[in-house]
Amino acid sequence: MSAGLSLIKKLCTQGSRNAFRRTNPDHFIIEERPVFDYVNTYVRQYGQLPTLEALNDNNFDLRHIRDNETADYYLQRIADRYIVLQSRDVMAPLQAAVVQGNAQTILDIVTTLAGTLRTTVTGGAVVSLAEVIDQVIERYEVARTSPGIQGLTMGYGWLDEMTGGLQAGDVCSMAARTGMGKSYYLNHMSMAAWLAGCSCLYVSMEMTAVQMVTRFIGQYTGINPEAIRRGQLSHWTQDRFYAETAEMRNGVPFTIVDGSFALRADDVDNLVQEFNPDVVYIDAQYLMIPKEARKTEQGWERQREMSKDIKRIALSRNKPIVQTLQLTADARKKKRDDLDAGMIGGSIGISQDSTTVIIITEGESPREHDTRDLLVDKNREGRKGWMRANFQFDPMDFSYLTCSDDETDEVRQTQGWNV
């Protein structure tokens, strides 16, 4: 069995660009390199992984290659294989140096081997300043030659510019009072990432899979999900409904999890390992069960403990995670400019666990019912501000309107993908 080909097939069937970025080209043996090089070129050219059909069209038939394990399993297999092959190559000169009593040669061989094998480490590591400087320079060169966000899209150009997008290990927390539409904006973000070619894992603790997908279809088509639920579409809209839902079947993987109010942190961790998505979305995180749950914990305490668990998952699995949370009752009396991350569950600790904190509230009168303001209260890049978006359902429209950076009072509306 070729572990490298199994890994490539797994990544392509999942559409997991995040896992593909973690692969080390040196870990592929000579028979596997042509397939890897083709996939690498394809990703650079089209921004997503090729399908098995595209591979077959280019004389790389992986249809009969085994891929029933997780991507992380195959990543570890090719890393272990690399360790064995590299160690085998230095065995003869190392033995010769031992026989000759040549201490300097032994030291050089072992030091070189240790540096080579360090590329197989997938967890935390102790590295020198010089090594990290090289990584920073490499990232700079990529950013310089490939302008734009370095992470995954958050669904709005303004948010992407403010934050740099969702990056591996990030936790983005979106908080709001009940009824502000945080689930809809989470849907909007996930649909934008999916349309950009990112595989998604979407966990909801409040809705069934049918309810969630009805909303996703509404986001994609612009059709009011309530009209879909009631079966009240006009003839023309119904034709578009059937045609565009057929299109949705052909995208990269989008895995939906119905949490049913009883999902644990470890369950999410297992799902991340199983499906290896590019990005994870968790709606109503506060209803999940922390790893170290105690019967005496109140709702806010549980939300805080879950936040710690989510951060650990993001860092250990190297995935960006977006979660929705609730603000405290006191936040109902506050205006937009008076809201802050300390009102999430009554604990500033959740803000500390989050890379980005976005608070959602009503837009300004007289459009407080059909617009929402997304306030960036914490940002890795330091900048804070707010943007306003539509909150409309007939047609379904959550597109960008204006932001705190605008120099004029005129509302600038730009059409989004969902209009």
C-alpha positions as CSV (number, residue, x, y, z in Angstrom):
1,M,0.0,0.0,0.0
2,S,1.2,3.5,-0.9
3,A,0.6,5.7,2.2
4,G,1.4,8.8,0.1
5,L,-1.2,8.0,-2.5
6,S,-3.7,7.1,0.2
7,L,-3.1,10.5,1.8
8,I,-3.5,12.4,-1.5
9,K,-6.8,10.5,-2.3
10,K,-8.1,11.2,1.2
11,L,-7.3,15.0,0.9
12,C,-8.9,15.2,-2.6
13,T,-12.1,13.5,-1.6
14,Q,-12.4,15.6,1.5
15,G,-11.3,18.8,-0.3
16,S,-9.2,19.6,2.8
17,R,-6.8,22.4,1.7
18,N,-5.7,23.0,5.3
19,A,-4.5,19.4,5.7
20,F,-2.8,19.6,2.3
21,R,-0.8,22.7,3.5
22,R,0.5,20.5,6.4
23,T,2.0,17.9,4.0
24,N,5.7,17.9,3.6
25,P,6.8,17.3,-0.1
26,D,10.0,15.6,1.2
27,H,7.9,12.9,2.8
28,F,6.7,11.5,-0.5
29,I,8.7,8.8,-2.2
30,I,9.8,9.0,-5.8
31,E,6.8,7.0,-7.1
32,E,4.4,9.3,-5.4
33,R,6.0,12.7,-6.3
34,P,4.4,13.1,-9.8
35,V,0.9,12.9,-8.3
36,F,1.8,15.2,-5.4
37,D,3.4,17.7,-7.9
38,Y,0.2,17.7,-10.1
39,V,-2.1,18.3,-7.1
40,N,0.2,21.1,-5.8
41,T,0.2,22.8,-9.2
42,Y,-3.6,22.4,-9.4
43,V,-4.1,24.0,-6.0
44,R,-1.9,26.9,-6.9
45,Q,-3.8,27.4,-10.2
46,Y,-7.4,26.9,-9.1
47,G,-7.4,27.5,-5.3
48,Q,-8.8,24.0,-4.5
49,L,-7.9,20.4,-4.6
50,P,-8.7,18.4,-7.7
51,T,-11.4,15.7,-7.8
52,L,-10.6,12.1,-8.5
53,E,-12.0,12.6,-11.9
54,A,-9.5,15.3,-12.7
55,L,-6.7,13.1,-11.4
56,N,-7.9,10.3,-13.6
57,D,-8.1,12.6,-16.7
58,N,-4.4,13.3,-16.1
59,N,-3.4,9.7,-15.9
60,F,-3.4,9.4,-12.1
61,D,-6.0,6.8,-11.3
62,L,-6.4,6.6,-7.5
63,R,-9.9,5.1,-7.5
64,H,-8.7,1.7,-6.2
65,I,-6.3,3.2,-3.6
66,R,-7.3,2.5,0.0
67,D,-8.3,5.7,1.9
68,N,-10.6,4.5,4.7
69,E,-8.4,6.0,7.5
70,T,-8.2,9.6,8.5
71,A,-5.9,12.1,6.8
72,D,-3.9,12.5,10.1
73,Y,-3.3,8.7,10.1
74,Y,-1.7,8.9,6.6
75,L,0.2,12.0,7.4
76,Q,1.8,10.1,10.3
77,R,2.4,7.1,8.2
78,I,4.4,9.0,5.6
79,A,6.2,10.9,8.4
80,D,7.2,7.6,10.0
81,R,8.3,6.2,6.7
82,Y,10.5,9.2,6.1
83,I,12.1,8.8,9.5
84,V,13.0,5.1,8.7
85,L,14.4,5.9,5.2
86,Q,16.5,8.9,6.4
87,S,17.9,6.9,9.3
88,R,18.7,4.0,7.0
89,D,20.6,6.2,4.7
90,V,23.0,7.4,7.4
91,M,23.4,4.0,9.1
92,A,26.5,2.9,7.1
93,P,28.5,6.1,7.4
94,L,27.5,6.4,11.1
95,Q,28.7,2.8,11.7
96,A,32.0,3.6,9.9
97,A,32.5,6.7,12.0
98,V,31.9,4.6,15.2
99,V,34.5,2.0,14.1
100,Q,37.0,4.7,13.3
101,G,36.3,6.5,16.5
102,N,35.7,9.8,14.6
103,A,33.7,11.8,17.1
104,Q,33.3,14.9,14.9
105,T,31.8,12.9,12.1
106,I,29.4,11.1,14.4
107,L,28.3,14.5,15.8
108,D,27.8,15.9,12.3
109,I,25.8,12.9,11.1
110,V,23.5,12.9,14.2
111,T,23.0,16.7,14.2
112,T,22.1,16.6,10.5
113,L,19.7,13.7,11.0
114,A,18.0,15.4,14.0
115,G,17.5,18.6,12.0
116,T,16.0,16.6,9.1
117,L,13.7,14.6,11.2
118,R,12.4,17.7,13.0
119,T,10.1,18.2,10.0
120,T,8.1,15.2,11.1
121,V,7.0,16.7,14.4
122,T,3.3,17.7,14.2
123,G,2.8,19.0,17.7
124,G,4.5,21.8,19.7
125,A,8.3,22.1,19.3
126,V,11.3,24.0,20.8
127,V,13.0,25.9,18.0
128,S,15.7,28.6,17.8
129,L,15.1,32.2,17.0
130,A,17.0,31.8,13.7
131,E,14.6,29.1,12.6
132,V,11.5,31.1,13.3
133,I,13.0,34.1,11.6
134,D,13.3,32.0,8.4
135,Q,9.7,31.0,8.7
136,V,8.6,34.7,9.1
137,I,10.7,35.6,6.0
138,E,9.1,32.8,4.1
139,R,5.6,34.0,5.1
140,Y,6.5,37.5,4.1
141,E,7.6,36.3,0.6
142,V,4.3,34.5,0.2
143,A,2.3,37.5,1.3
144,R,4.4,39.9,-0.9
145,T,3.9,37.8,-4.1
146,S,0.4,36.7,-3.3
147,P,-1.5,39.8,-1.9
148,G,-4.7,39.3,-0.1
149,I,-5.8,37.6,3.1
150,Q,-3.6,34.7,4.3
151,G,-6.4,32.9,6.0
152,L,-9.9,31.7,5.0
153,T,-12.6,34.2,4.2
154,M,-15.0,35.3,6.9
155,G,-17.7,36.1,4.4
156,Y,-17.1,39.9,4.3
157,G,-14.2,41.7,2.6
158,W,-14.1,44.2,5.4
159,L,-13.7,41.5,8.1
160,D,-11.1,39.7,6.0
161,E,-9.1,42.9,5.7
162,M,-9.5,43.7,9.4
163,T,-8.5,40.3,10.7
164,G,-6.4,38.7,7.9
165,G,-9.1,36.0,7.6
166,L,-9.4,32.7,9.6
167,Q,-6.1,31.1,10.2
168,A,-5.0,27.7,11.6
169,G,-5.4,27.6,15.4
170,D,-7.7,30.7,15.4
171,V,-10.9,30.8,17.6
172,C,-13.4,33.4,16.4
173,S,-16.2,34.0,18.9
174,M,-19.4,35.7,17.7
175,A,-21.7,36.8,20.6
176,A,-25.1,38.3,20.7
177,R,-28.3,38.5,22.6
178,T,-31.1,36.1,21.6
179,G,-32.8,37.0,18.3
180,M,-29.9,39.0,16.9
181,G,-29.2,36.5,14.1
182,K,-25.9,35.1,15.1
183,S,-26.8,31.7,13.6
184,Y,-27.6,33.3,10.3
185,Y,-24.3,35.2,10.1
186,L,-22.5,32.0,11.1
187,N,-24.3,30.3,8.1
188,H,-23.2,33.2,5.9
189,M,-19.6,32.8,6.9
190,S,-19.6,29.1,6.4
191,M,-21.3,29.3,3.0
192,A,-18.7,31.9,1.9
193,A,-15.8,29.7,2.9
194,W,-17.5,26.6,1.2
195,L,-18.0,28.5,-2.0
196,A,-14.3,29.5,-1.9
197,G,-13.4,25.8,-1.9
198,C,-12.9,25.1,1.8
199,S,-14.2,21.9,3.3
200,C,-16.4,22.7,6.4
201,L,-17.6,20.9,9.6
202,Y,-20.7,22.6,10.9
203,V,-22.0,21.7,14.4
204,S,-25.4,23.0,15.6
205,M,-26.6,22.4,19.1
206,E,-30.1,23.8,18.5
207,M,-31.3,22.8,15.1
208,T,-31.9,19.6,13.2
209,A,-30.0,18.8,10.0
210,V,-33.1,19.6,7.9
211,Q,-33.5,23.0,9.5
212,M,-29.9,23.9,9.0
213,V,-29.8,22.8,5.4
214,T,-33.0,24.7,4.7
215,R,-31.2,27.9,5.9
216,F,-28.1,27.0,3.9
217,I,-30.2,26.7,0.7
218,G,-31.8,30.1,1.5
219,Q,-28.3,31.6,1.9
220,Y,-27.2,30.1,-1.4
221,T,-30.3,30.9,-3.5
222,G,-31.5,34.0,-1.8
223,I,-35.0,32.3,-1.3
224,N,-36.7,32.8,2.0
225,P,-36.2,29.6,4.0
226,E,-39.7,30.0,5.5
227,A,-41.2,29.9,2.0
228,I,-39.2,26.7,1.3
229,R,-40.5,25.2,4.6
230,R,-44.1,26.0,3.7
231,G,-43.8,24.8,0.1
232,Q,-44.9,28.2,-1.1
233,L,-42.6,29.0,-4.1
234,S,-43.8,30.5,-7.3
235,H,-43.3,28.5,-10.5
236,W,-40.2,30.5,-11.5
237,T,-38.7,30.4,-8.0
238,Q,-39.4,26.7,-7.7
239,D,-37.5,26.0,-11.0
240,R,-34.6,28.0,-9.6
241,F,-34.8,26.2,-6.3
242,Y,-34.4,22.8,-7.9
243,A,-31.7,23.9,-10.3
244,E,-29.6,25.6,-7.6
245,T,-29.9,22.9,-5.0
246,A,-28.6,20.5,-7.7
247,E,-25.6,22.7,-8.0
248,M,-25.0,22.6,-4.3
249,R,-24.5,18.8,-4.4
250,N,-21.3,19.2,-6.4
251,G,-19.3,21.3,-4.0
252,V,-16.4,20.3,-1.7
253,P,-17.4,18.4,1.5
254,F,-19.7,20.2,3.9
255,T,-20.3,18.0,6.9
256,I,-23.3,18.8,9.2
257,V,-23.6,17.6,12.8
258,D,-26.9,17.7,14.7
259,G,-25.7,18.2,18.3
260,S,-29.1,17.4,19.8
261,F,-28.1,19.4,22.9
262,A,-25.8,16.6,24.1
263,L,-22.5,16.9,22.3
264,R,-19.2,16.8,24.3
265,A,-15.9,18.6,23.5
266,D,-14.3,15.2,22.9
267,D,-17.0,14.4,20.3
268,V,-16.1,17.5,18.3
269,D,-12.4,16.7,18.6
270,N,-13.1,13.2,17.2
271,L,-15.2,14.7,14.3
272,V,-12.4,17.1,13.4
273,Q,-10.0,14.2,13.2
274,E,-12.4,12.0,11.2
275,F,-13.4,14.6,8.6
276,N,-10.3,16.8,8.7
277,P,-12.1,20.0,7.5
278,D,-10.4,23.2,6.6
279,V,-12.6,25.1,9.1
280,V,-15.0,24.3,11.9
281,Y,-18.2,26.2,12.8
282,I,-20.0,25.6,16.1
283,D,-23.5,27.2,16.7
284,A,-24.6,27.6,20.3
285,Q,-21.4,26.5,21.9
286,Y,-22.9,27.2,25.3
287,L,-25.1,24.2,25.0
288,M,-22.2,21.8,24.7
289,I,-20.7,19.7,27.5
290,P,-17.1,20.6,28.5
291,K,-14.5,17.9,28.9
292,E,-14.3,18.4,32.7
293,A,-18.0,19.1,33.3
294,R,-19.2,19.4,36.9
295,K,-22.8,19.1,38.0
296,T,-22.5,22.3,40.0
297,E,-21.5,24.4,37.1
298,Q,-23.9,27.2,36.0
299,G,-24.6,28.0,32.3
300,W,-21.9,30.8,32.2
301,E,-19.3,28.6,33.8
302,R,-20.0,25.8,31.3
303,Q,-19.6,28.3,28.5
304,R,-16.3,29.4,29.9
305,E,-15.0,25.8,30.2
306,M,-16.1,24.9,26.7
307,S,-14.2,27.9,25.4
308,K,-11.0,26.4,26.9
309,D,-11.8,23.1,25.2
310,I,-12.5,24.7,21.9
311,K,-9.2,26.6,22.1
312,R,-7.3,23.3,22.8
313,I,-8.9,21.7,19.8
314,A,-8.1,24.6,17.5
315,L,-4.4,24.5,18.5
316,S,-3.9,20.7,18.7
317,R,-5.7,20.1,15.4
318,N,-4.4,23.2,13.7
319,K,-7.8,24.3,12.6
320,P,-9.7,27.6,12.7
321,I,-12.9,27.4,14.7
322,V,-15.8,29.9,14.7
323,Q,-18.3,29.6,17.6
324,T,-21.4,31.5,18.6
325,L,-22.0,32.6,22.2
326,Q,-24.5,34.5,24.3
327,L,-24.1,37.9,25.9
328,T,-25.3,38.5,29.5
329,A,-28.7,39.9,30.3
330,D,-27.0,43.3,31.1
331,A,-26.0,43.6,27.5
332,R,-29.6,44.2,26.5
333,K,-29.4,47.7,28.1
334,K,-26.3,48.7,26.2
335,K,-25.8,50.5,23.0
336,R,-23.3,49.2,20.4
337,D,-20.4,51.4,21.5
338,D,-20.8,50.3,25.1
339,L,-20.7,46.5,24.4
340,D,-17.5,44.6,24.9
341,A,-16.2,41.0,25.2
342,G,-16.5,41.1,29.0
343,M,-20.2,40.7,28.6
344,I,-19.8,37.2,27.0
345,G,-21.0,34.9,29.8
346,G,-19.8,37.4,32.4
347,S,-16.2,36.3,31.9
348,I,-13.3,38.1,30.2
349,G,-11.6,34.7,30.0
350,I,-13.6,33.8,26.9
351,S,-12.1,36.8,25.2
352,Q,-8.6,35.6,26.2
353,D,-9.2,32.3,24.5
354,S,-10.4,33.9,21.3
355,T,-8.3,35.3,18.5
356,T,-11.2,37.5,17.3
357,V,-14.4,38.6,19.1
358,I,-17.4,39.9,17.1
359,I,-20.5,41.2,18.9
360,I,-23.7,41.4,16.9
361,T,-26.4,44.0,17.6
362,E,-29.1,46.0,15.9
363,G,-28.4,48.5,13.2
364,E,-29.3,52.2,13.7
365,S,-32.9,53.4,13.6
366,P,-35.0,53.4,11.5
367,R,-33.4,50.1,10.1
368,E,-32.8,48.4,13.4
369,H,-35.0,45.5,12.4
370,D,-33.5,44.7,9.0
371,T,-29.8,45.5,9.6
372,R,-27.2,44.3,12.0
373,D,-23.9,45.8,13.2
374,L,-20.9,43.4,13.6
375,L,-18.6,45.0,16.2
376,V,-15.0,43.7,16.2
377,D,-14.1,44.0,19.9
378,K,-10.9,41.9,19.8
379,N,-8.6,41.4,16.8
380,R,-5.3,39.8,16.4
381,E,-4.3,42.7,14.1
382,G,-5.2,45.2,16.8
383,R,-7.7,47.3,14.8
384,K,-11.3,47.6,16.1
385,G,-14.4,48.8,14.5
386,W,-17.8,47.8,13.2
387,M,-19.5,47.0,9.9
388,R,-23.2,47.0,9.1
389,A,-24.9,44.2,7.0
390,N,-28.4,43.5,5.8
391,F,-30.6,41.2,7.8
392,Q,-33.4,40.5,5.3
393,F,-35.2,37.3,4.3
394,D,-37.3,38.1,1.3
395,P,-35.1,37.8,-0.7
396,M,-32.5,36.5,1.8
397,D,-29.8,39.1,2.0
398,F,-27.0,39.5,4.5
399,S,-24.7,41.6,2.3
400,Y,-22.3,44.3,3.4
401,L,-23.7,47.8,3.8
402,T,-21.2,50.2,5.5
403,C,-18.5,50.3,8.2
404,S,-16.8,52.5,10.7
405,D,-14.0,53.3,8.2
406,D,-16.4,55.1,5.8
407,E,-15.6,58.7,5.4
408,T,-19.1,59.7,4.2
409,D,-22.5,59.3,5.7
410,E,-23.8,57.6,2.6
411,V,-24.5,53.9,3.0
412,R,-22.4,51.9,0.5
413,Q,-24.2,48.7,-0.4
414,T,-22.3,46.1,-2.3
415,Q,-23.9,43.0,-3.7
416,G,-22.8,39.7,-2.1
417,W,-22.7,36.2,-3.5
418,N,-26.1,35.5,-1.9
419,V,-28.0,38.3,-3.6
